[in-house]
Amino acid sequence: MHDAMTQTAVDALLTRIATLEAHNEVRKTIARYMALCDVPCAPLAGESLAALFTDDAVWEGIGAHYAQKFGRLQGPATIVDMLQCYLPPAPHFTTNVHFLTSEHIEVHGDIAKGRWIMLQTSRYADASAELIAARLEIDFAPSVRGENHAWLIRHFRTERLFDAPWHMNRHKETKA
């Protein structure tokens, strides 16, 4: 009886460790996605946005503003084509930085769901700038590519909650 209880405890600990590792991999995936969408961006060798998505991935804008602006896109190639319209060398952003907060991740076996509030600070090629707050709801699936334990984006939903123009401070350099 003692061995059965010990094996039950070991199994429970292994499940907890796997869940914690999944949480960490989900965080790494969303952090890489945001970093690769920042401008300027310095991707690591061999890194790509497409590698962060499952083969059947869906990316969609939801809510009044983003449903019309982005619609629903399916497949990594289609998703990355849309994202590339906003990234260099496209002259859309001169600076674009993403911050995530209010994280909530749930993992149940081979399904992970994450929710965040994203603040996006952007300066555009026309010199205007704005702050955008959006709710992100993202489903992840474990990677079936290779032996790593990465979790990939399966369904990315973004809903604009707030936006406002803003002015960047310009500091003049003075010669000493």
C-alpha positions as CSV (number, residue, x, y, z in Angstrom):
1,M,0.0,0.0,0.0
2,H,2.9,2.4,0.8
3,D,4.3,1.9,-2.7
4,A,1.0,2.7,-4.4
5,M,0.7,5.9,-2.3
6,T,4.3,6.8,-3.2
7,Q,3.7,6.3,-6.9
8,T,0.5,8.4,-6.7
9,A,2.5,11.2,-5.1
10,V,5.2,10.9,-7.7
11,D,2.6,11.0,-10.5
12,A,1.0,14.0,-9.0
13,L,4.3,15.8,-8.7
14,L,5.2,14.9,-12.3
15,T,1.8,16.3,-13.5
16,R,2.5,19.6,-11.5
17,I,6.0,19.9,-13.0
18,A,4.6,19.3,-16.5
19,T,2.0,22.0,-15.9
20,L,4.6,24.5,-14.6
21,E,6.8,23.8,-17.6
22,A,3.8,24.3,-19.9
23,H,3.1,27.7,-18.3
24,N,6.7,28.7,-18.8
25,E,6.7,27.6,-22.5
26,V,3.5,29.5,-23.1
27,R,5.1,32.7,-21.6
28,K,8.2,32.2,-23.8
29,T,6.0,31.8,-27.0
30,I,4.0,35.0,-26.3
31,A,7.1,36.9,-25.3
32,R,8.8,36.0,-28.6
33,Y,5.7,36.9,-30.6
34,M,5.6,40.3,-29.0
35,A,9.3,40.9,-29.4
36,L,9.2,39.9,-33.1
37,C,6.3,42.4,-33.5
38,D,8.3,45.2,-31.9
39,V,10.0,47.8,-34.0
40,P,12.9,47.9,-34.2
41,C,13.4,44.2,-33.6
42,A,16.6,42.1,-33.6
43,P,15.4,38.5,-34.1
44,L,17.7,35.7,-33.1
45,A,19.3,33.6,-35.8
46,G,16.7,31.4,-37.5
47,E,13.8,32.9,-35.6
48,S,10.5,33.6,-37.3
49,L,7.0,34.5,-36.5
50,A,5.7,31.6,-38.5
51,A,7.5,29.1,-36.2
52,L,5.3,30.3,-33.3
53,F,2.1,29.1,-34.9
54,T,0.5,25.6,-35.3
55,D,-0.1,24.5,-38.9
56,D,-3.9,25.2,-38.4
57,A,-3.5,28.4,-36.5
58,V,-6.2,31.2,-36.5
59,W,-5.5,34.8,-35.9
60,E,-8.5,37.1,-35.5
61,G,-9.5,40.6,-34.5
62,I,-12.7,40.6,-32.4
63,G,-14.9,43.4,-31.2
64,A,-16.2,46.4,-33.1
65,H,-12.9,47.8,-34.2
66,Y,-10.6,44.8,-34.8
67,A,-13.2,42.5,-36.4
68,Q,-13.4,44.9,-39.3
69,K,-9.8,45.9,-39.4
70,F,-8.3,42.4,-39.2
71,G,-11.0,39.8,-39.7
72,R,-10.1,36.1,-39.3
73,L,-7.0,34.7,-40.9
74,Q,-6.0,31.0,-41.0
75,G,-2.6,29.4,-41.4
76,P,0.8,30.6,-40.5
77,A,1.7,32.0,-44.0
78,T,-1.5,34.1,-44.2
79,I,-1.0,35.3,-40.6
80,V,2.6,36.3,-41.1
81,D,1.8,38.0,-44.5
82,M,-0.7,40.3,-42.6
83,L,1.8,41.0,-39.8
84,Q,4.5,41.8,-42.3
85,C,2.4,44.7,-43.6
86,Y,3.1,46.4,-40.3
87,L,6.8,45.4,-39.8
88,P,10.0,46.6,-41.6
89,P,10.7,47.1,-44.3
90,A,7.1,48.2,-44.6
91,P,7.0,51.9,-43.6
92,H,4.2,51.6,-41.0
93,F,5.9,51.9,-37.6
94,T,9.1,53.8,-36.7
95,T,8.8,52.5,-33.1
96,N,6.4,49.9,-31.8
97,V,6.7,48.3,-28.3
98,H,4.3,45.8,-26.6
99,F,3.8,45.3,-22.9
100,L,1.8,42.5,-21.4
101,T,0.0,42.5,-18.0
102,S,-2.9,40.8,-16.1
103,E,-1.6,37.4,-17.2
104,H,-3.8,34.3,-16.7
105,I,-2.7,30.9,-18.0
106,E,-4.6,27.7,-17.6
107,V,-3.2,24.3,-18.7
108,H,-5.2,21.1,-19.0
109,G,-3.3,18.3,-20.6
110,D,-2.5,19.3,-24.2
111,I,-4.6,22.5,-24.1
112,A,-3.4,25.9,-22.8
113,K,-5.3,29.1,-22.7
114,G,-3.8,32.5,-21.9
115,R,-5.3,35.9,-21.3
116,W,-3.5,39.2,-21.2
117,I,-4.0,42.9,-21.4
118,M,-1.6,44.4,-23.9
119,L,-0.4,47.9,-24.0
120,Q,1.1,48.9,-27.4
121,T,3.0,52.1,-27.8
122,S,3.5,53.1,-31.4
123,R,5.1,55.9,-33.4
124,Y,4.1,55.8,-37.1
125,A,5.9,56.8,-40.2
126,D,3.8,60.0,-40.4
127,A,5.2,61.0,-37.0
128,S,1.9,60.5,-35.2
129,A,1.9,58.3,-32.1
130,E,-0.7,56.4,-30.0
131,L,-1.3,54.1,-27.1
132,I,-3.5,51.1,-27.6
133,A,-4.8,48.7,-25.0
134,A,-6.1,45.4,-26.2
135,R,-7.4,42.1,-24.6
136,L,-5.6,39.0,-25.9
137,E,-7.1,35.6,-25.6
138,I,-4.9,32.9,-27.0
139,D,-5.1,29.1,-27.2
140,F,-1.9,27.2,-27.4
141,A,-1.1,23.6,-28.4
142,P,2.1,21.6,-27.7
143,S,4.5,21.5,-30.6
144,V,4.6,18.4,-32.8
145,R,7.7,19.7,-34.5
146,G,10.9,18.2,-33.3
147,E,11.7,17.0,-29.7
148,N,11.4,20.4,-27.9
149,H,8.5,21.1,-25.5
150,A,7.4,24.4,-27.1
151,W,3.8,25.5,-27.0
152,L,2.6,27.1,-30.2
153,I,-0.2,29.6,-30.9
154,R,-3.3,27.9,-32.2
155,H,-5.9,30.6,-31.9
156,F,-5.0,34.3,-31.3
157,R,-7.8,36.7,-30.6
158,T,-7.3,40.4,-30.0
159,E,-9.9,43.0,-29.1
160,R,-9.1,46.7,-28.9
161,L,-10.2,48.2,-25.6
162,F,-8.8,51.7,-25.6
163,D,-6.7,54.0,-27.8
164,A,-5.4,57.5,-27.5
165,P,-3.0,59.7,-29.3
166,W,0.1,60.7,-27.4
167,H,3.1,62.9,-27.8
168,M,6.7,61.6,-27.5
169,N,9.1,63.8,-25.6
170,R,12.0,64.8,-27.8
171,H,15.1,65.5,-25.9
172,K,17.6,67.8,-27.6
173,E,21.2,66.8,-27.1
174,T,23.4,69.6,-25.8
175,K,27.1,69.8,-26.3
176,A,29.1,70.2,-23.1
